[in-house]
Amino acid sequence: MMILIVTLVFSCFVIPDIISMFREKDYHLIWLYLSILIITYVLSVLVGLEVKIPSPQPLIKSVITTILGSPELP
């Protein structure tokens, strides 16, 4: 049931957006929008199916630590 609800909500918001992008002929934006949309839809379906998704926190922490360096404690 959750997958049906997610699909209906995505459809209600996506179809008007896609139509307006095609009218403006902004194909780069369409590809970006659809790729992000596919990722979020797949994640939403996995959550609806109660699949355990690993946290992205360790990856984000390592990227920030690499960019900013290790924080100095007083």
PDB file of N, H, CA, C and O in Angstrom:
ATOM      1  N   MET A   1       0.821  -1.193   0.000  1.00  0.00           N
ATOM      2  CA  MET A   1       0.000   0.000   0.000  1.00  0.00           C
ATOM      3  C   MET A   1       0.866   1.258   0.000  1.00  0.00           C
ATOM      4  O   MET A   1       0.538   2.251  -0.649  1.00  0.00           O
ATOM      5  N   MET A   2       1.971   1.201   0.735  1.00  0.00           N
ATOM      6  H   MET A   2       2.237   0.394   1.262  1.00  0.00           H
ATOM      7  CA  MET A   2       2.863   2.356   0.829  1.00  0.00           C
ATOM      8  C   MET A   2       3.465   2.687  -0.543  1.00  0.00           C
ATOM      9  O   MET A   2       3.631   3.861  -0.875  1.00  0.00           O
ATOM     10  N   ILE A   3       3.786   1.678  -1.327  1.00  0.00           N
ATOM     11  H   ILE A   3       3.650   0.725  -1.057  1.00  0.00           H
ATOM     12  CA  ILE A   3       4.370   1.901  -2.647  1.00  0.00           C
ATOM     13  C   ILE A   3       3.360   2.597  -3.557  1.00  0.00           C
ATOM     14  O   ILE A   3       3.739   3.460  -4.348  1.00  0.00           O
ATOM     15  N   LEU A   4       2.105   2.241  -3.458  1.00  0.00           N
ATOM     16  H   LEU A   4       1.797   1.540  -2.815  1.00  0.00           H
ATOM     17  CA  LEU A   4       1.064   2.885  -4.247  1.00  0.00           C
ATOM     18  C   LEU A   4       0.932   4.363  -3.872  1.00  0.00           C
ATOM     19  O   LEU A   4       0.811   5.219  -4.748  1.00  0.00           O
ATOM     20  N   ILE A   5       0.955   4.655  -2.592  1.00  0.00           N
ATOM     21  H   ILE A   5       1.054   3.960  -1.880  1.00  0.00           H
ATOM     22  CA  ILE A   5       0.863   6.042  -2.136  1.00  0.00           C
ATOM     23  C   ILE A   5       2.055   6.850  -2.613  1.00  0.00           C
ATOM     24  O   ILE A   5       1.892   7.971  -3.096  1.00  0.00           O
ATOM     25  N   VAL A   6       3.250   6.294  -2.484  1.00  0.00           N
ATOM     26  H   VAL A   6       3.383   5.384  -2.092  1.00  0.00           H
ATOM     27  CA  VAL A   6       4.460   6.985  -2.940  1.00  0.00           C
ATOM     28  C   VAL A   6       4.393   7.233  -4.438  1.00  0.00           C
ATOM     29  O   VAL A   6       4.749   8.319  -4.897  1.00  0.00           O
ATOM     30  N   THR A   7       3.949   6.260  -5.200  1.00  0.00           N
ATOM     31  H   THR A   7       3.660   5.378  -4.827  1.00  0.00           H
ATOM     32  CA  THR A   7       3.844   6.406  -6.650  1.00  0.00           C
ATOM     33  C   THR A   7       2.829   7.484  -7.024  1.00  0.00           C
ATOM     34  O   THR A   7       3.085   8.283  -7.925  1.00  0.00           O
ATOM     35  N   LEU A   8       1.703   7.516  -6.358  1.00  0.00           N
ATOM     36  H   LEU A   8       1.495   6.867  -5.626  1.00  0.00           H
ATOM     37  CA  LEU A   8       0.696   8.528  -6.649  1.00  0.00           C
ATOM     38  C   LEU A   8       1.191   9.935  -6.317  1.00  0.00           C
ATOM     39  O   LEU A   8       0.972  10.871  -7.086  1.00  0.00           O
ATOM     40  N   VAL A   9       1.848  10.080  -5.189  1.00  0.00           N
ATOM     41  H   VAL A   9       2.026   9.320  -4.564  1.00  0.00           H
ATOM     42  CA  VAL A   9       2.368  11.394  -4.798  1.00  0.00           C
ATOM     43  C   VAL A   9       3.446  11.845  -5.777  1.00  0.00           C
ATOM     44  O   VAL A   9       3.436  12.996  -6.214  1.00  0.00           O
ATOM     45  N   PHE A  10       4.362  10.969  -6.123  1.00  0.00           N
ATOM     46  H   PHE A  10       4.369  10.034  -5.769  1.00  0.00           H
ATOM     47  CA  PHE A  10       5.394  11.320  -7.094  1.00  0.00           C
ATOM     48  C   PHE A  10       4.763  11.713  -8.425  1.00  0.00           C
ATOM     49  O   PHE A  10       5.181  12.691  -9.044  1.00  0.00           O
ATOM     50  N   SER A  11       3.771  10.967  -8.865  1.00  0.00           N
ATOM     51  H   SER A  11       3.431  10.172  -8.362  1.00  0.00           H
ATOM     52  CA  SER A  11       3.130  11.252 -10.148  1.00  0.00           C
ATOM     53  C   SER A  11       2.433  12.605 -10.138  1.00  0.00           C
ATOM     54  O   SER A  11       2.500  13.344 -11.120  1.00  0.00           O
ATOM     55  N   CYS A  12       1.771  12.933  -9.049  1.00  0.00           N
ATOM     56  H   CYS A  12       1.716  12.332  -8.251  1.00  0.00           H
ATOM     57  CA  CYS A  12       1.055  14.210  -8.967  1.00  0.00           C
ATOM     58  C   CYS A  12       2.001  15.403  -9.069  1.00  0.00           C
ATOM     59  O   CYS A  12       1.631  16.437  -9.626  1.00  0.00           O
ATOM     60  N   PHE A  13       3.202  15.273  -8.544  1.00  0.00           N
ATOM     61  H   PHE A  13       3.502  14.433  -8.091  1.00  0.00           H
ATOM     62  CA  PHE A  13       4.142  16.383  -8.579  1.00  0.00           C
ATOM     63  C   PHE A  13       5.037  16.366  -9.814  1.00  0.00           C
ATOM     64  O   PHE A  13       5.452  17.422 -10.291  1.00  0.00           O
ATOM     65  N   VAL A  14       5.331  15.202 -10.326  1.00  0.00           N
ATOM     66  H   VAL A  14       4.994  14.344  -9.938  1.00  0.00           H
ATOM     67  CA  VAL A  14       6.314  15.079 -11.403  1.00  0.00           C
ATOM     68  C   VAL A  14       5.720  15.398 -12.771  1.00  0.00           C
ATOM     69  O   VAL A  14       6.341  16.116 -13.554  1.00  0.00           O
ATOM     70  N   ILE A  15       4.570  14.899 -13.065  1.00  0.00           N
ATOM     71  H   ILE A  15       4.065  14.316 -12.429  1.00  0.00           H
ATOM     72  CA  ILE A  15       4.003  15.053 -14.404  1.00  0.00           C
ATOM     73  C   ILE A  15       3.857  16.524 -14.806  1.00  0.00           C
ATOM     74  O   ILE A  15       4.269  16.877 -15.911  1.00  0.00           O
ATOM     75  N   PRO A  16       3.295  17.395 -13.971  1.00  0.00           N
ATOM     76  CA  PRO A  16       3.226  18.808 -14.373  1.00  0.00           C
ATOM     77  C   PRO A  16       4.611  19.454 -14.555  1.00  0.00           C
ATOM     78  O   PRO A  16       4.805  20.269 -15.456  1.00  0.00           O
ATOM     79  N   ASP A  17       5.557  19.087 -13.704  1.00  0.00           N
ATOM     80  H   ASP A  17       5.399  18.425 -12.972  1.00  0.00           H
ATOM     81  CA  ASP A  17       6.907  19.633 -13.835  1.00  0.00           C
ATOM     82  C   ASP A  17       7.563  19.200 -15.137  1.00  0.00           C
ATOM     83  O   ASP A  17       8.174  20.015 -15.829  1.00  0.00           O
ATOM     84  N   ILE A  18       7.441  17.935 -15.470  1.00  0.00           N
ATOM     85  H   ILE A  18       6.944  17.273 -14.909  1.00  0.00           H
ATOM     86  CA  ILE A  18       8.051  17.412 -16.696  1.00  0.00           C
ATOM     87  C   ILE A  18       7.425  18.067 -17.923  1.00  0.00           C
ATOM     88  O   ILE A  18       8.129  18.418 -18.870  1.00  0.00           O
ATOM     89  N   ILE A  19       6.108  18.233 -17.907  1.00  0.00           N
ATOM     90  H   ILE A  19       5.537  17.948 -17.138  1.00  0.00           H
ATOM     91  CA  ILE A  19       5.433  18.865 -19.048  1.00  0.00           C
ATOM     92  C   ILE A  19       5.927  20.289 -19.247  1.00  0.00           C
ATOM     93  O   ILE A  19       6.188  20.705 -20.376  1.00  0.00           O
ATOM     94  N   SER A  20       6.057  21.037 -18.161  1.00  0.00           N
ATOM     95  H   SER A  20       5.845  20.700 -17.244  1.00  0.00           H
ATOM     96  CA  SER A  20       6.534  22.420 -18.292  1.00  0.00           C
ATOM     97  C   SER A  20       7.991  22.464 -18.764  1.00  0.00           C
ATOM     98  O   SER A  20       8.363  23.370 -19.510  1.00  0.00           O
ATOM     99  N   MET A  21       8.807  21.519 -18.349  1.00  0.00           N
ATOM    100  H   MET A  21       8.505  20.783 -17.743  1.00  0.00           H
ATOM    101  CA  MET A  21      10.201  21.492 -18.808  1.00  0.00           C
ATOM    102  C   MET A  21      10.287  21.151 -20.291  1.00  0.00           C
ATOM    103  O   MET A  21      11.133  21.697 -21.000  1.00  0.00           O
ATOM    104  N   PHE A  22       9.427  20.260 -20.770  1.00  0.00           N
ATOM    105  H   PHE A  22       8.740  19.817 -20.194  1.00  0.00           H
ATOM    106  CA  PHE A  22       9.422  19.938 -22.197  1.00  0.00           C
ATOM    107  C   PHE A  22       8.952  21.125 -23.032  1.00  0.00           C
ATOM    108  O   PHE A  22       9.444  21.343 -24.140  1.00  0.00           O
ATOM    109  N   ARG A  23       8.017  21.876 -22.510  1.00  0.00           N
ATOM    110  H   ARG A  23       7.617  21.699 -21.610  1.00  0.00           H
ATOM    111  CA  ARG A  23       7.557  23.069 -23.228  1.00  0.00           C
ATOM    112  C   ARG A  23       8.672  24.100 -23.369  1.00  0.00           C
ATOM    113  O   ARG A  23       8.785  24.773 -24.394  1.00  0.00           O
ATOM    114  N   GLU A  24       9.501  24.216 -22.317  1.00  0.00           N
ATOM    115  H   GLU A  24       9.409  23.669 -21.485  1.00  0.00           H
ATOM    116  CA  GLU A  24      10.613  25.158 -22.355  1.00  0.00           C
ATOM    117  C   GLU A  24      11.840  24.591 -23.071  1.00  0.00           C
ATOM    118  O   GLU A  24      12.811  25.310 -23.303  1.00  0.00           O
ATOM    119  N   LYS A  25      11.797  23.316 -23.419  1.00  0.00           N
ATOM    120  H   LYS A  25      11.007  22.731 -23.231  1.00  0.00           H
ATOM    121  CA  LYS A  25      12.883  22.606 -24.104  1.00  0.00           C
ATOM    122  C   LYS A  25      14.200  22.697 -23.334  1.00  0.00           C
ATOM    123  O   LYS A  25      15.263  22.936 -23.908  1.00  0.00           O
ATOM    124  N   ASP A  26      14.101  22.503 -22.036  1.00  0.00           N
ATOM    125  H   ASP A  26      13.238  22.308 -21.570  1.00  0.00           H
ATOM    126  CA  ASP A  26      15.276  22.529 -21.162  1.00  0.00           C
ATOM    127  C   ASP A  26      15.675  21.085 -20.855  1.00  0.00           C
ATOM    128  O   ASP A  26      15.381  20.562 -19.779  1.00  0.00           O
ATOM    129  N   TYR A  27      16.347  20.452 -21.815  1.00  0.00           N
ATOM    130  H   TYR A  27      16.586  20.877 -22.689  1.00  0.00           H
ATOM    131  CA  TYR A  27      16.623  19.019 -21.730  1.00  0.00           C
ATOM    132  C   TYR A  27      17.674  18.672 -20.681  1.00  0.00           C
ATOM    133  O   TYR A  27      17.617  17.591 -20.095  1.00  0.00           O
ATOM    134  N   HIS A  28      18.620  19.550 -20.434  1.00  0.00           N
ATOM    135  H   HIS A  28      18.667  20.428 -20.910  1.00  0.00           H
ATOM    136  CA  HIS A  28      19.618  19.280 -19.388  1.00  0.00           C
ATOM    137  C   HIS A  28      18.946  19.242 -18.014  1.00  0.00           C
ATOM    138  O   HIS A  28      19.264  18.394 -17.180  1.00  0.00           O
ATOM    139  N   LEU A  29      18.037  20.146 -17.797  1.00  0.00           N
ATOM    140  H   LEU A  29      17.779  20.835 -18.474  1.00  0.00           H
ATOM    141  CA  LEU A  29      17.313  20.157 -16.530  1.00  0.00           C
ATOM    142  C   LEU A  29      16.417  18.931 -16.391  1.00  0.00           C
ATOM    143  O   LEU A  29      16.260  18.395 -15.294  1.00  0.00           O
ATOM    144  N   ILE A  30      15.837  18.492 -17.487  1.00  0.00           N
ATOM    145  H   ILE A  30      15.965  18.927 -18.378  1.00  0.00           H
ATOM    146  CA  ILE A  30      14.993  17.287 -17.447  1.00  0.00           C
ATOM    147  C   ILE A  30      15.820  16.074 -17.022  1.00  0.00           C
ATOM    148  O   ILE A  30      15.382  15.299 -16.171  1.00  0.00           O
ATOM    149  N   TRP A  31      16.999  15.902 -17.599  1.00  0.00           N
ATOM    150  H   TRP A  31      17.355  16.531 -18.290  1.00  0.00           H
ATOM    151  CA  TRP A  31      17.852  14.756 -17.239  1.00  0.00           C
ATOM    152  C   TRP A  31      18.278  14.826 -15.778  1.00  0.00           C
ATOM    153  O   TRP A  31      18.272  13.810 -15.083  1.00  0.00           O
ATOM    154  N   LEU A  32      18.646  16.008 -15.308  1.00  0.00           N
ATOM    155  H   LEU A  32      18.651  16.833 -15.873  1.00  0.00           H
ATOM    156  CA  LEU A  32      19.027  16.166 -13.901  1.00  0.00           C
ATOM    157  C   LEU A  32      17.837  15.853 -12.995  1.00  0.00           C
ATOM    158  O   LEU A  32      17.964  15.107 -12.024  1.00  0.00           O
ATOM    159  N   TYR A  33      16.699  16.423 -13.319  1.00  0.00           N
ATOM    160  H   TYR A  33      16.596  17.029 -14.107  1.00  0.00           H
ATOM    161  CA  TYR A  33      15.483  16.227 -12.532  1.00  0.00           C
ATOM    162  C   TYR A  33      15.087  14.754 -12.483  1.00  0.00           C
ATOM    163  O   TYR A  33      14.770  14.227 -11.416  1.00  0.00           O
ATOM    164  N   LEU A  34      15.107  14.095 -13.630  1.00  0.00           N
ATOM    165  H   LEU A  34      15.365  14.523 -14.497  1.00  0.00           H
ATOM    166  CA  LEU A  34      14.723  12.687 -13.664  1.00  0.00           C
ATOM    167  C   LEU A  34      15.711  11.786 -12.938  1.00  0.00           C
ATOM    168  O   LEU A  34      15.305  10.819 -12.295  1.00  0.00           O
ATOM    169  N   SER A  35      17.002  12.089 -13.031  1.00  0.00           N
ATOM    170  H   SER A  35      17.332  12.875 -13.554  1.00  0.00           H
ATOM    171  CA  SER A  35      17.980  11.252 -12.327  1.00  0.00           C
ATOM    172  C   SER A  35      17.833  11.380 -10.813  1.00  0.00           C
ATOM    173  O   SER A  35      17.895  10.381 -10.096  1.00  0.00           O
ATOM    174  N   ILE A  36      17.640  12.606 -10.326  1.00  0.00           N
ATOM    175  H   ILE A  36      17.590  13.417 -10.909  1.00  0.00           H
ATOM    176  CA  ILE A  36      17.421  12.787  -8.884  1.00  0.00           C
ATOM    177  C   ILE A  36      16.096  12.154  -8.469  1.00  0.00           C
ATOM    178  O   ILE A  36      15.997  11.558  -7.397  1.00  0.00           O
ATOM    179  N   LEU A  37      15.093  12.283  -9.310  1.00  0.00           N
ATOM    180  H   LEU A  37      15.174  12.767 -10.181  1.00  0.00           H
ATOM    181  CA  LEU A  37      13.786  11.717  -9.013  1.00  0.00           C
ATOM    182  C   LEU A  37      13.829  10.197  -8.930  1.00  0.00           C
ATOM    183  O   LEU A  37      13.204   9.605  -8.050  1.00  0.00           O
ATOM    184  N   ILE A  38      14.554   9.570  -9.829  1.00  0.00           N
ATOM    185  H   ILE A  38      15.062  10.051 -10.544  1.00  0.00           H
ATOM    186  CA  ILE A  38      14.670   8.108  -9.812  1.00  0.00           C
ATOM    187  C   ILE A  38      15.345   7.637  -8.532  1.00  0.00           C
ATOM    188  O   ILE A  38      14.914   6.660  -7.919  1.00  0.00           O
ATOM    189  N   ILE A  39      16.394   8.326  -8.132  1.00  0.00           N
ATOM    190  H   ILE A  39      16.745   9.120  -8.630  1.00  0.00           H
ATOM    191  CA  ILE A  39      17.093   7.954  -6.889  1.00  0.00           C
ATOM    192  C   ILE A  39      16.161   8.077  -5.694  1.00  0.00           C
ATOM    193  O   ILE A  39      16.089   7.167  -4.868  1.00  0.00           O
ATOM    194  N   THR A  40      15.439   9.202  -5.594  1.00  0.00           N
ATOM    195  H   THR A  40      15.497   9.941  -6.265  1.00  0.00           H
ATOM    196  CA  THR A  40      14.546   9.384  -4.449  1.00  0.00           C
ATOM    197  C   THR A  40      13.373   8.413  -4.484  1.00  0.00           C
ATOM    198  O   THR A  40      12.919   7.957  -3.434  1.00  0.00           O
ATOM    199  N   TYR A  41      12.874   8.088  -5.684  1.00  0.00           N
ATOM    200  H   TYR A  41      13.243   8.458  -6.536  1.00  0.00           H
ATOM    201  CA  TYR A  41      11.772   7.133  -5.791  1.00  0.00           C
ATOM    202  C   TYR A  41      12.213   5.744  -5.344  1.00  0.00           C
ATOM    203  O   TYR A  41      11.492   5.068  -4.610  1.00  0.00           O
ATOM    204  N   VAL A  42      13.384   5.320  -5.781  1.00  0.00           N
ATOM    205  H   VAL A  42      13.970   5.869  -6.377  1.00  0.00           H
ATOM    206  CA  VAL A  42      13.892   4.004  -5.388  1.00  0.00           C
ATOM    207  C   VAL A  42      14.093   3.942  -3.873  1.00  0.00           C
ATOM    208  O   VAL A  42      13.731   2.956  -3.231  1.00  0.00           O
ATOM    209  N   LEU A  43      14.673   5.001  -3.310  1.00  0.00           N
ATOM    210  H   LEU A  43      14.967   5.802  -3.831  1.00  0.00           H
ATOM    211  CA  LEU A  43      14.854   5.022  -1.855  1.00  0.00           C
ATOM    212  C   LEU A  43      13.516   5.008  -1.125  1.00  0.00           C
ATOM    213  O   LEU A  43      13.385   4.343  -0.097  1.00  0.00           O
ATOM    214  N   SER A  44      12.527   5.726  -1.634  1.00  0.00           N
ATOM    215  H   SER A  44      12.634   6.266  -2.468  1.00  0.00           H
ATOM    216  CA  SER A  44      11.205   5.737  -1.005  1.00  0.00           C
ATOM    217  C   SER A  44      10.549   4.359  -1.064  1.00  0.00           C
ATOM    218  O   SER A  44       9.932   3.923  -0.092  1.00  0.00           O
ATOM    219  N   VAL A  45      10.679   3.682  -2.187  1.00  0.00           N
ATOM    220  H   VAL A  45      11.181   4.036  -2.977  1.00  0.00           H
ATOM    221  CA  VAL A  45      10.117   2.332  -2.305  1.00  0.00           C
ATOM    222  C   VAL A  45      10.832   1.373  -1.353  1.00  0.00           C
ATOM    223  O   VAL A  45      10.192   0.533  -0.720  1.00  0.00           O
ATOM    224  N   LEU A  46      12.149   1.496  -1.253  1.00  0.00           N
ATOM    225  H   LEU A  46      12.669   2.178  -1.767  1.00  0.00           H
ATOM    226  CA  LEU A  46      12.886   0.629  -0.327  1.00  0.00           C
ATOM    227  C   LEU A  46      12.467   0.873   1.113  1.00  0.00           C
ATOM    228  O   LEU A  46      12.336  -0.076   1.886  1.00  0.00           O
ATOM    229  N   VAL A  47      12.257   2.121   1.483  1.00  0.00           N
ATOM    230  H   VAL A  47      12.364   2.892   0.855  1.00  0.00           H
ATOM    231  CA  VAL A  47      11.779   2.427   2.832  1.00  0.00           C
ATOM    232  C   VAL A  47      10.372   1.863   3.021  1.00  0.00           C
ATOM    233  O   VAL A  47      10.050   1.340   4.088  1.00  0.00           O
ATOM    234  N   GLY A  48       9.540   1.966   1.994  1.00  0.00           N
ATOM    235  H   GLY A  48       9.802   2.390   1.127  1.00  0.00           H
ATOM    236  CA  GLY A  48       8.190   1.404   2.062  1.00  0.00           C
ATOM    237  C   GLY A  48       8.194  -0.105   2.220  1.00  0.00           C
ATOM    238  O   GLY A  48       7.296  -0.670   2.845  1.00  0.00           O
ATOM    239  N   LEU A  49       9.201  -0.761   1.655  1.00  0.00           N
ATOM    240  H   LEU A  49       9.931  -0.302   1.147  1.00  0.00           H
ATOM    241  CA  LEU A  49       9.333  -2.212   1.794  1.00  0.00           C
ATOM    242  C   LEU A  49      10.091  -2.613   3.058  1.00  0.00           C
ATOM    243  O   LEU A  49      10.347  -3.795   3.288  1.00  0.00           O
ATOM    244  N   GLU A  50      10.444  -1.625   3.870  1.00  0.00           N
ATOM    245  H   GLU A  50      10.236  -0.665   3.684  1.00  0.00           H
ATOM    246  CA  GLU A  50      11.158  -1.805   5.138  1.00  0.00           C
ATOM    247  C   GLU A  50      12.524  -2.448   4.953  1.00  0.00           C
ATOM    248  O   GLU A  50      12.938  -3.294   5.745  1.00  0.00           O
ATOM    249  N   VAL A  51      13.223  -2.033   3.890  1.00  0.00           N
ATOM    250  H   VAL A  51      12.887  -1.345   3.247  1.00  0.00           H
ATOM    251  CA  VAL A  51      14.600  -2.476   3.665  1.00  0.00           C
ATOM    252  C   VAL A  51      15.513  -1.561   4.467  1.00  0.00           C
ATOM    253  O   VAL A  51      15.355  -0.340   4.445  1.00  0.00           O
ATOM    254  N   LYS A  52      16.475  -2.158   5.177  1.00  0.00           N
ATOM    255  H   LYS A  52      16.603  -3.150   5.195  1.00  0.00           H
ATOM    256  CA  LYS A  52      17.401  -1.361   5.979  1.00  0.00           C
ATOM    257  C   LYS A  52      18.431  -0.724   5.054  1.00  0.00           C
ATOM    258  O   LYS A  52      19.191  -1.416   4.377  1.00  0.00           O
ATOM    259  N   ILE A  53      18.443   0.613   5.036  1.00  0.00           N
ATOM    260  H   ILE A  53      17.826   1.175   5.586  1.00  0.00           H
ATOM    261  CA  ILE A  53      19.361   1.371   4.190  1.00  0.00           C
ATOM    262  C   ILE A  53      20.487   1.889   5.072  1.00  0.00           C
ATOM    263  O   ILE A  53      20.220   2.509   6.102  1.00  0.00           O
ATOM    264  N   PRO A  54      21.742   1.651   4.695  1.00  0.00           N
ATOM    265  CA  PRO A  54      22.846   2.123   5.527  1.00  0.00           C
ATOM    266  C   PRO A  54      22.904   3.648   5.570  1.00  0.00           C
ATOM    267  O   PRO A  54      22.535   4.329   4.614  1.00  0.00           O
ATOM    268  N   SER A  55      23.370   4.158   6.688  1.00  0.00           N
ATOM    269  H   SER A  55      23.669   3.604   7.465  1.00  0.00           H
ATOM    270  CA  SER A  55      23.469   5.595   6.881  1.00  0.00           C
ATOM    271  C   SER A  55      24.634   6.171   6.077  1.00  0.00           C
ATOM    272  O   SER A  55      25.705   5.565   6.031  1.00  0.00           O
ATOM    273  N   PRO A  56      24.444   7.333   5.443  1.00  0.00           N
ATOM    274  CA  PRO A  56      25.539   7.967   4.710  1.00  0.00           C
ATOM    275  C   PRO A  56      26.454   8.798   5.614  1.00  0.00           C
ATOM    276  O   PRO A  56      27.393   9.427   5.127  1.00  0.00           O
ATOM    277  N   GLN A  57      26.194   8.806   6.910  1.00  0.00           N
ATOM    278  H   GLN A  57      25.432   8.295   7.306  1.00  0.00           H
ATOM    279  CA  GLN A  57      26.934   9.653   7.846  1.00  0.00           C
ATOM    280  C   GLN A  57      28.437   9.389   7.865  1.00  0.00           C
ATOM    281  O   GLN A  57      29.193  10.360   7.861  1.00  0.00           O
ATOM    282  N   PRO A  58      28.925   8.152   7.884  1.00  0.00           N
ATOM    283  CA  PRO A  58      30.385   7.961   7.892  1.00  0.00           C
ATOM    284  C   PRO A  58      31.067   8.509   6.627  1.00  0.00           C
ATOM    285  O   PRO A  58      32.159   9.069   6.714  1.00  0.00           O
ATOM    286  N   LEU A  59      30.447   8.355   5.481  1.00  0.00           N
ATOM    287  H   LEU A  59      29.560   7.900   5.411  1.00  0.00           H
ATOM    288  CA  LEU A  59      31.011   8.873   4.245  1.00  0.00           C
ATOM    289  C   LEU A  59      31.050  10.398   4.260  1.00  0.00           C
ATOM    290  O   LEU A  59      32.060  10.995   3.885  1.00  0.00           O
ATOM    291  N   ILE A  60      29.968  11.027   4.687  1.00  0.00           N
ATOM    292  H   ILE A  60      29.148  10.542   4.991  1.00  0.00           H
ATOM    293  CA  ILE A  60      29.918  12.488   4.754  1.00  0.00           C
ATOM    294  C   ILE A  60      30.949  13.010   5.745  1.00  0.00           C
ATOM    295  O   ILE A  60      31.615  14.011   5.480  1.00  0.00           O
ATOM    296  N   LYS A  61      31.085  12.337   6.885  1.00  0.00           N
ATOM    297  H   LYS A  61      30.544  11.524   7.100  1.00  0.00           H
ATOM    298  CA  LYS A  61      32.051  12.759   7.896  1.00  0.00           C
ATOM    299  C   LYS A  61      33.472  12.664   7.358  1.00  0.00           C
ATOM    300  O   LYS A  61      34.281  13.559   7.601  1.00  0.00           O
ATOM    301  N   SER A  62      33.788  11.604   6.636  1.00  0.00           N
ATOM    302  H   SER A  62      33.130  10.877   6.438  1.00  0.00           H
ATOM    303  CA  SER A  62      35.145  11.468   6.101  1.00  0.00           C
ATOM    304  C   SER A  62      35.437  12.503   5.028  1.00  0.00           C
ATOM    305  O   SER A  62      36.562  12.994   4.938  1.00  0.00           O
ATOM    306  N   VAL A  63      34.445  12.844   4.211  1.00  0.00           N
ATOM    307  H   VAL A  63      33.531  12.445   4.285  1.00  0.00           H
ATOM    308  CA  VAL A  63      34.636  13.872   3.181  1.00  0.00           C
ATOM    309  C   VAL A  63      34.876  15.230   3.833  1.00  0.00           C
ATOM    310  O   VAL A  63      35.783  15.959   3.430  1.00  0.00           O
ATOM    311  N   ILE A  64      34.078  15.572   4.827  1.00  0.00           N
ATOM    312  H   ILE A  64      33.341  14.980   5.154  1.00  0.00           H
ATOM    313  CA  ILE A  64      34.239  16.858   5.513  1.00  0.00           C
ATOM    314  C   ILE A  64      35.570  16.912   6.250  1.00  0.00           C
ATOM    315  O   ILE A  64      36.242  17.943   6.235  1.00  0.00           O
ATOM    316  N   THR A  65      35.955  15.828   6.887  1.00  0.00           N
ATOM    317  H   THR A  65      35.409  14.990   6.899  1.00  0.00           H
ATOM    318  CA  THR A  65      37.235  15.792   7.596  1.00  0.00           C
ATOM    319  C   THR A  65      38.395  15.940   6.598  1.00  0.00           C
ATOM    320  O   THR A  65      39.389  16.599   6.901  1.00  0.00           O
ATOM    321  N   THR A  66      38.271  15.338   5.429  1.00  0.00           N
ATOM    322  H   THR A  66      37.464  14.802   5.183  1.00  0.00           H
ATOM    323  CA  THR A  66      39.318  15.460   4.419  1.00  0.00           C
ATOM    324  C   THR A  66      39.416  16.892   3.913  1.00  0.00           C
ATOM    325  O   THR A  66      40.522  17.394   3.714  1.00  0.00           O
ATOM    326  N   ILE A  67      38.306  17.550   3.706  1.00  0.00           N
ATOM    327  H   ILE A  67      37.407  17.141   3.868  1.00  0.00           H
ATOM    328  CA  ILE A  67      38.306  18.914   3.203  1.00  0.00           C
ATOM    329  C   ILE A  67      38.748  19.919   4.255  1.00  0.00           C
ATOM    330  O   ILE A  67      39.604  20.762   3.990  1.00  0.00           O
ATOM    331  N   LEU A  68      38.179  19.834   5.428  1.00  0.00           N
ATOM    332  H   LEU A  68      37.483  19.149   5.643  1.00  0.00           H
ATOM    333  CA  LEU A  68      38.435  20.831   6.477  1.00  0.00           C
ATOM    334  C   LEU A  68      39.570  20.449   7.424  1.00  0.00           C
ATOM    335  O   LEU A  68      40.102  21.306   8.130  1.00  0.00           O
ATOM    336  N   GLY A  69      39.931  19.217   7.444  1.00  0.00           N
ATOM    337  H   GLY A  69      39.499  18.521   6.870  1.00  0.00           H
ATOM    338  CA  GLY A  69      40.947  18.748   8.387  1.00  0.00           C
ATOM    339  C   GLY A  69      40.314  18.334   9.703  1.00  0.00           C
ATOM    340  O   GLY A  69      39.122  18.541   9.929  1.00  0.00           O
ATOM    341  N   SER A  70      41.109  17.760  10.545  1.00  0.00           N
ATOM    342  H   SER A  70      42.078  17.591  10.361  1.00  0.00           H
ATOM    343  CA  SER A  70      40.629  17.286  11.843  1.00  0.00           C
ATOM    344  C   SER A  70      40.399  18.482  12.768  1.00  0.00           C
ATOM    345  O   SER A  70      41.241  19.377  12.844  1.00  0.00           O
ATOM    346  N   PRO A  71      39.268  18.503  13.469  1.00  0.00           N
ATOM    347  CA  PRO A  71      39.014  19.624  14.376  1.00  0.00           C
ATOM    348  C   PRO A  71      39.959  19.589  15.573  1.00  0.00           C
ATOM    349  O   PRO A  71      40.246  18.530  16.132  1.00  0.00           O
ATOM    350  N   GLU A  72      40.425  20.757  15.945  1.00  0.00           N
ATOM    351  H   GLU A  72      40.191  21.617  15.491  1.00  0.00           H
ATOM    352  CA  GLU A  72      41.308  20.848  17.119  1.00  0.00           C
ATOM    353  C   GLU A  72      40.473  21.101  18.351  1.00  0.00           C
ATOM    354  O   GLU A  72      39.648  22.014  18.382  1.00  0.00           O
ATOM    355  N   LEU A  73      40.692  20.287  19.363  1.00  0.00           N
ATOM    356  H   LEU A  73      41.363  19.546  19.337  1.00  0.00           H
ATOM    357  CA  LEU A  73      39.959  20.423  20.605  1.00  0.00           C
ATOM    358  C   LEU A  73      40.758  21.318  21.553  1.00  0.00           C
ATOM    359  O   LEU A  73      41.981  21.193  21.627  1.00  0.00           O
ATOM    360  N   PRO A  74      40.094  22.214  22.274  1.00  0.00           N
ATOM    361  CA  PRO A  74      40.814  23.107  23.203  1.00  0.00           C
ATOM    362  C   PRO A  74      41.363  22.393  24.411  1.00  0.00           C
ATOM    363  O   PRO A  74      41.987  23.018  25.268  1.00  0.00           O
TER     364      PRO A  74
END
